C-alpha cells in the first residue's frame, strides 16, 4: 500500500470523507427507489473499480497483483465490498436511510473486537472512552426510532451483517502487507468484490430497463459512483493505512450523523434533539482519540556547579 499520510493529513482527509460518505446514504436511498438493488450495486462497483484503475493507469502505476497478495486481496474484497454492499443495500430497502446508516456504523465496536486478537491492538483508556462516547451518540439516534427499527428485524440484521463485514475487511487490510499503491488496491478490491454482484444483476433484475429513472435518480447514481466509490473508498483506505484499525474505525462514527442530517434535507426524514445529543457525543469521542494533549518538554538538566 502507498505510504501512510501524516497524522495531520490523515485527520484533514477525514473531513471530506465524513461529509461525502454521510451524504451518500440519502443518495443511495433515492437511487434505490428507482433502480433495483442488484443493478444499482453492479453499476457502482463496476464503474467505480474501473474508474480507480483507470486513474492508476493514468498515473503510470502498475495494475499487477503480486502473487502472494492475491489471496489476501480476495478475502478483503469479499468482506469490504461483497458483504458490505449487498447487505447494506438490502438494509436500505427495509429501513429509512438515516436509521440504516446508524446501525451500519456500529462497525467500530466490531472492529475493536476483531482487531484485539488479530492485530494485537489492545484497547486503551482513550480508545475505549472514545468508542463509548461514539456508541452513546449512536444510541441517542436509535432510542427515539426504536419501534420503527424493531419493526424491520431483517433490515436490522442486514445492517449488522454489513457492519461486521466492513469491520473484518478493515482489520484485514491492516493485517496483511501490501506493495500495491492505495488506488490500485482499492480499485481491485471493488472490482473483484463486485464480481458476484455484477453476475447476479442480470439474473435477479432480468428485464429491467432504466425507463422510469428520473433526474434525481441519475444524479444519485452518479454521486454514488463518482464520489462514494472513487473518492471515499480511496480516502478510507488512506485513513486505514495511517491510523491503527480501532482508531480508524472510531473516526467513522461521525458519518451517520451526516447521513441523518442530509437524509432530513434530501428525503424529509425528521430531525430533532437526538441529532444534537448524538453529534455532541460523537465529536467528543473523536476529539478524545484524535487530539492527544501535547507532551510537556523535558526539564533541562541542571548544569554542574550551576
Residue, then its C-alpha position, 0 to 999 in steps of 0.5 A: x500500500x502507498x505510504x501512510x499520510x501524516x497524522x495531520x493529513x490523515x485527520x484533514x482527509x477525514x473531513x471530506x470523507x465524513x461529509x461525502x460518505x454521510x451524504x451518500x446514504x440519502x443518495x443511495x436511498x433515492x437511487x434505490x427507489x428507482x433502480x433495483x438493488x442488484x443493478x444499482x450495486x453492479x453499476x457502482x462497483x463496476x464503474x467505480x473499480x474501473x474508474x480507480x484503475x483507470x486513474x492508476x493507469x493514468x498515473x503510470x502505476x502498475x495494475x499487477x497483483x503480486x502473487x502472494x497478495x492475491x489471496x489476501x486481496x480476495x478475502x478483503x474484497x469479499x468482506x469490504x465490498x461483497x458483504x458490505x454492499x449487498x447487505x447494506x443495500x438490502x438494509x436500505x430497502x427495509x429501513x429509512x436511510x438515516x436509521x440504516x446508516x446508524x446501525x451500519x456504523x456500529x462497525x467500530x465496536x466490531x472492529x475493536x473486537x476483531x482487531x484485539x486478537x488479530x492485530x494485537x491492538x489492545x484497547x486503551x483508556x482513550x480508545x475505549x472512552x472514545x468508542x463509548x462516547x461514539x456508541x452513546x451518540x449512536x444510541x441517542x439516534x436509535x432510542x427515539x426510532x426504536x419501534x420503527x427499527x424493531x419493526x424491520x428485524x431483517x433490515x436490522x440484521x442486514x445492517x449488522x451483517x454489513x457492519x461486521x463485514x466492513x469491520x473484518x475487511x478493515x482489520x484485514x487490510x491492516x493485517x496483511x502487507x501490501x506493495x500495491x499503491x492505495x488506488x490500485x488496491x482499492x480499485x481491485x478490491x471493488x472490482x473483484x468484490x463486485x464480481x458476484x454482484x455484477x453476475x447476479x444483476x442480470x439474473x435477479x433484475x432480468x428485464x429491467x430497463x432504466x425507463x422510469x429513472x428520473x433526474x434525481x435518480x441519475x444524479x444519485x447514481x452518479x454521486x454514488x459512483x463518482x464520489x462514494x466509490x472513487x473518492x471515499x473508498x480511496x480516502x478510507x483506505x488512506x485513513x486505514x493505512x495511517x491510523x491503527x484499525x480501532x482508531x480508524x474505525x472510531x473516526x467513522x462514527x461521525x458519518x451517520x450523523x451526516x447521513x441523518x442530517x442530509x437524509x432530513x434535507x434530501x428525503x424529509x426524514x425528521x430531525x430533532x434533539x437526538x441529532x444534537x445529543x448524538x453529534x455532541x457525543x460523537x465529536x467528543x469521542x473523536x476529539x478524545x482519540x484524535x487530539x492527544x494533549x501535547x507532551x510537556x518538554x523535558x526539564x533541562x538538566x541542571x548544569x554542574x556547579x550551576 
